[in-house]
Amino acid sequence: MKVIKWICLIIVILFIGACTVNNSLATVGTTKVPTQSHFENGKFYNAEPMEANSFSKVAGIFVRFLMEKKVDAAPEQALPMNTLTREQLIDLNNDTIHVIKLGHSSILLKVYGEFWLLDPVFAERASPFQFMGPKRFHPTPITIEQLPPIDKVLISHNHYDHLDKHSIKLLANKTKQFLVPLGVASDLEKWGIQPNKINEFDWWQEQLTPFGFIAFTPTKHFSGRAISDGNKSLWGSWVISAKEHSLYFSGDSGYFTGFKEIGERYGPFDMTFIETGAYDKDWPDVHMTPEQSVQAHIDLKGKIMTPVHNGTFDLAFHAWYEPLEHVQSISNEQWIQLHTPIVGEIWQLGQPHQTQRWWQAYMPKYTSTIITAE
């Protein structure tokens, strides 16, 4: 057990080092030249500065990782899931948008007949290694091989729980287009994606679609998959406007004033997929607490909020169910319409939605309840 902890600690060092200790100024891996002020000397920067991570702070996180006992870090029994089939997805009508949570931050959309994937992670572990690192609490409701042809894959940033090499390689021959932040194309090309399938985005850049447009918008986060590539690719969120509907997908972010600007430019949104999980007092700048997630939804002028980035991987010190339980309480206080589907559940925009507290049946001394909202 100690050996495993020390090996995992090395992974944590590499991951945090990508953001905190890398000072090299290599050229960003993109053919596009960033035009905004958030790129300088080969690195990308947040619009709002973050507190620098001192050696003592990073060391303190390492000590916590090794010594702090986690409580309910993973569920003790299998979580509920709705298994999907290709035929079932193809049979969904083509005159609206269907939303399916695949786990963590991975979302499958059927957008007026086209299938789109947001941050698809189908691998067993969110890790550079197949034999160690955060392991899934549940399988995916459908395999990549079983998916129908995919029109678009949208990536928010290059962290392992959002950009999965295993998934991208399997999606290579069944996906028409990959939409990625600046600097991410070089990785996809190494993994076998044809360059003509990849479109890189800077913040606020848009692309027209047959139904409307897609826009890449800022977040407050960072990038890196190793010590040598910290912040050499961009990070961000996605706005999807399709006919009378609009969606927002946050990727990962700390709370910042940019949510209000996005809401002013592109809101209101029929649904927001907001990061709600993997937060901690030791990294408040790059992930949001549930209170901040709800405030981001309000800033964005969202109508229905779907909390993502939870319930699949153990990436922080809180209990696996805490983000959902906490955001449920906050949303009730703020009169926010919350959508908390089980993995694989299909929901059609414009239909009545259910706030299903499914996780409570898997917590000690709780039972599930359902609130239906129009």
C-alpha positions as CSV (number, residue, x, y, z in Angstrom):
1,M,0.0,0.0,0.0
2,K,2.8,2.4,0.8
3,V,4.5,1.7,-2.5
4,I,1.3,2.5,-4.3
5,K,0.9,5.8,-2.4
6,W,4.4,6.8,-3.3
7,I,3.9,6.0,-6.9
8,C,0.7,8.0,-6.9
9,L,2.5,10.8,-5.2
10,I,5.0,10.9,-8.2
11,I,2.0,11.3,-10.5
12,V,0.7,14.2,-8.4
13,I,4.1,15.8,-8.5
14,L,4.1,15.6,-12.3
15,F,0.6,16.9,-12.5
16,I,1.0,19.9,-10.2
17,G,4.5,20.5,-11.6
18,A,3.0,21.1,-15.0
19,C,1.4,24.2,-13.6
20,T,3.7,25.3,-10.8
21,V,7.3,24.5,-11.4
22,N,7.7,24.6,-15.2
23,N,9.5,27.7,-16.3
24,S,10.7,26.7,-19.7
25,L,9.7,28.9,-22.6
26,A,9.2,26.5,-25.5
27,T,7.1,27.4,-28.5
28,V,3.5,26.5,-28.2
29,G,2.5,23.5,-30.3
30,T,0.0,25.2,-32.7
31,T,0.1,26.6,-36.2
32,K,-2.3,29.4,-35.2
33,V,-0.9,32.6,-33.5
34,P,-2.8,33.6,-30.4
35,T,-4.0,37.2,-30.8
36,Q,-5.1,37.9,-27.2
37,S,-3.1,39.2,-24.2
38,H,-3.3,35.8,-22.5
39,F,-0.3,34.4,-24.4
40,E,3.3,35.5,-23.8
41,N,6.8,33.9,-24.1
42,G,5.3,30.5,-25.2
43,K,2.8,30.2,-22.4
44,F,-0.9,30.9,-21.9
45,Y,-2.2,32.9,-18.9
46,N,-5.5,33.5,-17.2
47,A,-7.3,36.8,-17.7
48,E,-7.4,37.0,-13.9
49,P,-4.2,36.2,-12.1
50,M,-4.0,33.3,-9.7
51,E,-2.1,33.1,-6.4
52,A,1.3,31.6,-6.9
53,N,1.8,28.1,-5.5
54,S,4.8,28.3,-3.1
55,F,7.0,25.3,-2.3
56,S,5.5,25.1,1.2
57,K,1.9,25.0,-0.2
58,V,2.7,22.3,-2.7
59,A,4.6,20.3,0.0
60,G,1.5,20.6,2.2
61,I,-0.7,19.1,-0.5
62,F,1.8,16.2,-0.8
63,V,1.6,15.6,3.0
64,R,-2.2,15.7,2.9
65,F,-2.2,13.2,0.0
66,L,0.0,10.8,1.9
67,M,-1.3,11.2,5.4
68,E,-4.9,12.4,5.4
69,K,-7.6,9.8,5.7
70,K,-10.4,10.1,3.1
71,V,-14.0,9.4,4.1
72,D,-16.3,7.9,1.5
73,A,-13.9,8.7,-1.3
74,A,-15.5,6.0,-3.5
75,P,-19.0,4.3,-3.4
76,E,-19.2,0.9,-1.8
77,Q,-21.6,-0.5,-4.3
78,A,-22.3,-0.2,-8.0
79,L,-23.9,3.1,-8.9
80,P,-27.1,3.2,-11.1
81,M,-26.7,3.5,-14.8
82,N,-28.8,3.3,-17.9
83,T,-27.1,1.2,-20.5
84,L,-27.4,2.6,-24.1
85,T,-27.4,1.0,-27.5
86,R,-26.5,2.4,-30.9
87,E,-30.0,1.7,-32.2
88,Q,-31.6,3.5,-29.2
89,L,-29.5,6.6,-30.0
90,I,-30.2,6.6,-33.7
91,D,-33.9,6.3,-33.0
92,L,-34.0,9.5,-31.0
93,N,-35.8,12.2,-33.0
94,N,-33.8,14.7,-35.0
95,D,-35.8,17.9,-34.4
96,T,-34.2,19.0,-31.1
97,I,-31.2,18.4,-28.8
98,H,-30.9,15.3,-26.6
99,V,-28.5,15.3,-23.6
100,I,-26.8,12.2,-22.1
101,K,-24.3,12.3,-19.2
102,L,-21.7,9.6,-19.8
103,G,-19.8,10.2,-16.5
104,H,-17.5,12.8,-15.0
105,S,-17.5,15.7,-17.5
106,S,-18.2,13.5,-20.6
107,I,-21.4,14.5,-22.4
108,L,-23.1,13.0,-25.5
109,L,-25.4,15.3,-27.4
110,K,-27.6,14.6,-30.3
111,V,-27.9,18.0,-32.0
112,Y,-30.6,17.9,-34.6
113,G,-29.5,14.5,-35.8
114,E,-25.7,15.0,-35.3
115,F,-23.9,13.3,-32.5
116,W,-21.4,15.4,-30.6
117,L,-19.1,14.4,-27.7
118,L,-17.9,16.8,-25.0
119,D,-14.6,15.9,-23.2
120,P,-15.0,12.1,-23.9
121,V,-13.1,10.0,-21.4
122,F,-13.9,6.3,-21.8
123,A,-10.7,5.0,-20.2
124,E,-10.8,3.1,-17.0
125,R,-8.4,5.5,-15.3
126,A,-7.9,9.3,-15.6
127,S,-4.1,8.9,-15.6
128,P,-1.1,8.6,-17.9
129,F,-0.9,5.0,-16.8
130,Q,-3.3,2.2,-17.4
131,F,-2.3,0.4,-14.2
132,M,-2.6,3.2,-11.6
133,G,-4.3,6.5,-11.0
134,P,-7.9,7.5,-10.4
135,K,-10.1,4.6,-11.4
136,R,-13.7,4.8,-12.6
137,F,-16.5,4.2,-10.1
138,H,-18.7,2.9,-12.9
139,P,-18.3,1.8,-16.6
140,T,-19.5,4.0,-19.4
141,P,-23.1,3.4,-20.5
142,I,-21.9,2.6,-24.1
143,T,-18.6,1.8,-25.6
144,I,-16.9,3.9,-28.3
145,E,-17.2,1.0,-30.7
146,Q,-21.0,0.9,-30.1
147,L,-21.5,4.7,-30.7
148,P,-23.0,5.9,-33.9
149,P,-20.7,8.0,-36.2
150,I,-19.7,11.2,-34.4
151,D,-19.9,14.6,-36.1
152,K,-17.9,16.7,-33.5
153,V,-15.7,16.1,-30.5
154,L,-15.2,19.2,-28.3
155,I,-12.3,19.3,-25.9
156,S,-12.0,21.9,-23.1
157,H,-8.4,21.4,-22.1
158,N,-5.7,18.7,-22.0
159,H,-5.9,17.3,-18.5
160,Y,-6.2,13.5,-18.3
161,D,-9.8,13.6,-17.0
162,H,-10.8,15.7,-20.0
163,L,-8.5,14.7,-22.9
164,D,-8.1,10.9,-23.0
165,K,-5.6,9.5,-25.5
166,H,-7.3,6.1,-25.5
167,S,-10.6,7.6,-26.4
168,I,-9.3,9.9,-29.0
169,K,-7.5,7.1,-30.8
170,L,-10.7,5.0,-30.9
171,L,-12.7,8.0,-32.1
172,A,-10.2,8.8,-34.9
173,N,-12.0,6.9,-37.7
174,K,-15.6,7.6,-36.7
175,T,-15.4,11.3,-36.0
176,K,-15.6,14.1,-38.6
177,Q,-14.2,17.0,-36.7
178,F,-12.2,17.7,-33.4
179,L,-12.6,21.1,-31.9
180,V,-9.8,21.9,-29.5
181,P,-8.0,24.8,-27.7
182,L,-4.9,26.3,-29.1
183,G,-1.9,24.0,-28.6
184,V,-3.8,20.7,-28.4
185,A,-3.8,19.8,-32.1
186,S,-0.2,18.5,-31.9
187,D,-1.2,15.8,-29.4
188,L,-4.1,14.7,-31.5
189,E,-1.9,14.5,-34.6
190,K,0.6,12.3,-32.7
191,W,-2.3,10.0,-31.7
192,G,-3.4,9.5,-35.4
193,I,-5.9,12.3,-36.0
194,Q,-5.7,13.8,-39.5
195,P,-4.8,17.5,-39.3
196,N,-7.7,18.4,-41.6
197,K,-10.1,17.0,-39.0
198,I,-8.8,19.4,-36.3
199,N,-9.8,23.0,-35.7
200,E,-8.0,24.9,-32.9
201,F,-9.7,27.8,-31.1
202,D,-8.5,30.8,-29.2
203,W,-10.9,32.4,-26.6
204,W,-13.9,34.1,-28.2
205,Q,-13.4,32.4,-31.6
206,E,-16.6,31.1,-33.2
207,Q,-17.4,28.4,-35.8
208,L,-20.6,28.2,-37.8
209,T,-22.6,25.0,-37.9
210,P,-25.6,23.9,-39.9
211,F,-27.8,24.9,-36.9
212,G,-26.1,28.0,-35.5
213,F,-22.6,28.4,-34.1
214,I,-20.0,27.1,-31.5
215,A,-17.8,29.5,-29.5
216,F,-14.8,28.8,-27.3
217,T,-14.9,31.0,-24.2
218,P,-12.5,31.7,-21.3
219,T,-12.1,29.9,-18.0
220,K,-9.8,30.3,-15.1
221,H,-7.7,27.1,-15.1
222,F,-4.4,25.8,-16.5
223,S,-3.1,23.0,-18.7
224,G,-0.4,20.4,-18.8
225,R,0.1,16.6,-19.0
226,A,3.7,16.5,-17.8
227,I,6.4,18.8,-16.2
228,S,7.6,20.0,-19.6
229,D,4.3,21.3,-21.0
230,G,2.7,23.4,-18.3
231,N,0.4,26.1,-19.8
232,K,1.7,25.5,-23.4
233,S,-1.9,24.9,-24.5
234,L,-5.0,26.8,-23.9
235,W,-8.0,25.9,-21.7
236,G,-11.6,27.1,-21.9
237,S,-15.3,26.4,-22.2
238,W,-17.8,25.9,-25.0
239,V,-21.0,27.8,-26.0
240,I,-23.3,25.8,-28.3
241,S,-26.1,27.7,-30.1
242,A,-28.4,25.6,-32.2
243,K,-31.6,27.0,-33.6
244,E,-33.8,28.0,-30.6
245,H,-31.6,26.3,-28.1
246,S,-28.3,27.2,-26.4
247,L,-26.0,25.3,-24.1
248,Y,-22.9,26.1,-22.0
249,F,-20.2,23.6,-21.1
250,S,-17.7,24.9,-18.5
251,G,-14.8,22.5,-18.7
252,D,-12.8,23.2,-15.6
253,S,-12.6,26.6,-13.9
254,G,-12.2,28.5,-10.8
255,Y,-14.8,31.2,-10.2
256,F,-14.1,34.4,-12.1
257,T,-15.8,37.4,-13.6
258,G,-15.6,35.9,-17.0
259,F,-18.8,34.0,-16.4
260,K,-20.7,37.2,-16.4
261,E,-19.1,38.4,-19.6
262,I,-20.0,35.1,-21.3
263,G,-23.6,35.4,-20.0
264,E,-23.8,38.9,-21.4
265,R,-22.5,37.9,-24.8
266,Y,-24.2,34.6,-25.3
267,G,-26.8,34.0,-22.6
268,P,-29.4,33.1,-21.6
269,F,-28.7,29.3,-21.8
270,D,-31.3,26.6,-21.7
271,M,-28.8,24.4,-19.9
272,T,-25.4,24.8,-18.3
273,F,-23.0,22.0,-17.6
274,I,-21.1,23.4,-14.7
275,E,-18.0,21.9,-13.0
276,T,-19.1,20.8,-9.5
277,G,-16.5,18.5,-8.0
278,A,-12.7,18.0,-7.2
279,Y,-12.6,21.3,-5.3
280,D,-10.5,21.9,-2.2
281,K,-9.2,24.7,0.0
282,D,-5.7,24.1,-1.3
283,W,-6.6,24.8,-4.9
284,P,-9.4,27.4,-4.9
285,D,-8.3,29.2,-8.0
286,V,-8.8,26.3,-10.5
287,H,-11.9,24.5,-9.3
288,M,-15.2,25.9,-7.9
289,T,-17.0,25.0,-4.7
290,P,-20.7,24.2,-5.2
291,E,-21.7,27.7,-4.0
292,Q,-19.4,29.1,-6.7
293,S,-20.8,26.7,-9.3
294,V,-24.3,27.9,-8.7
295,Q,-23.2,31.5,-8.8
296,A,-21.5,30.8,-12.2
297,H,-24.8,29.4,-13.5
298,I,-26.5,32.5,-12.4
299,D,-23.9,34.7,-14.0
300,L,-24.3,32.8,-17.2
301,K,-28.0,33.4,-17.2
302,G,-28.7,29.7,-17.2
303,K,-32.1,28.2,-16.9
304,I,-31.3,24.6,-15.9
305,M,-28.0,23.6,-14.3
306,T,-26.4,20.1,-14.7
307,P,-23.5,19.6,-12.3
308,V,-20.6,17.7,-13.9
309,H,-17.1,16.7,-12.9
310,N,-18.3,14.4,-10.2
311,G,-19.4,10.9,-9.4
312,T,-16.9,9.0,-11.6
313,F,-13.3,9.6,-10.3
314,D,-11.7,10.3,-6.9
315,L,-9.8,13.5,-7.6
316,A,-10.0,15.4,-4.3
317,F,-10.3,14.9,-0.6
318,H,-14.1,15.3,-0.3
319,A,-16.6,12.4,-0.3
320,W,-17.7,11.2,-3.7
321,Y,-21.3,12.3,-3.1
322,E,-20.5,15.6,-1.4
323,P,-20.6,17.8,-4.6
324,L,-24.0,16.6,-5.5
325,E,-25.4,16.8,-2.0
326,H,-24.0,20.2,-1.5
327,V,-25.1,21.7,-4.8
328,Q,-28.6,20.3,-4.3
329,S,-28.8,22.3,-1.0
330,I,-27.5,25.5,-2.5
331,S,-29.7,25.3,-5.6
332,N,-32.7,24.9,-3.4
333,E,-31.8,28.0,-1.5
334,Q,-31.3,29.9,-4.7
335,W,-34.4,28.5,-6.5
336,I,-32.2,27.0,-9.2
337,Q,-33.5,24.3,-11.5
338,L,-31.1,21.4,-11.1
339,H,-30.8,18.5,-13.5
340,T,-29.0,15.5,-11.9
341,P,-29.4,12.5,-14.2
342,I,-28.0,9.1,-13.6
343,V,-25.3,8.1,-16.1
344,G,-26.7,7.1,-19.4
345,E,-30.1,8.8,-18.8
346,I,-31.5,10.5,-22.0
347,W,-33.2,13.9,-21.7
348,Q,-34.6,16.1,-24.4
349,L,-34.3,19.8,-24.1
350,G,-37.7,21.4,-23.6
351,Q,-39.2,18.5,-21.7
352,P,-39.9,18.4,-18.0
353,H,-36.8,17.4,-16.1
354,Q,-36.3,15.6,-12.9
355,T,-34.0,16.5,-10.0
356,Q,-33.4,13.0,-8.9
357,R,-31.3,12.6,-5.7
358,W,-30.1,9.2,-6.8
359,W,-26.9,9.4,-4.9
360,Q,-28.6,9.5,-1.5
361,A,-29.6,5.8,-1.8
362,Y,-25.8,5.1,-1.9
363,M,-25.0,7.3,1.1
364,P,-25.2,6.1,4.7
365,K,-28.7,6.5,6.2
366,Y,-30.3,8.2,3.2
367,T,-33.0,7.3,0.7
368,S,-33.6,8.8,-2.8
369,T,-36.3,11.4,-3.5
370,I,-37.5,13.0,-6.7
371,I,-38.6,16.5,-7.4
372,T,-40.2,17.2,-10.8
373,A,-39.9,20.6,-12.3
374,E,-41.4,22.1,-15.4
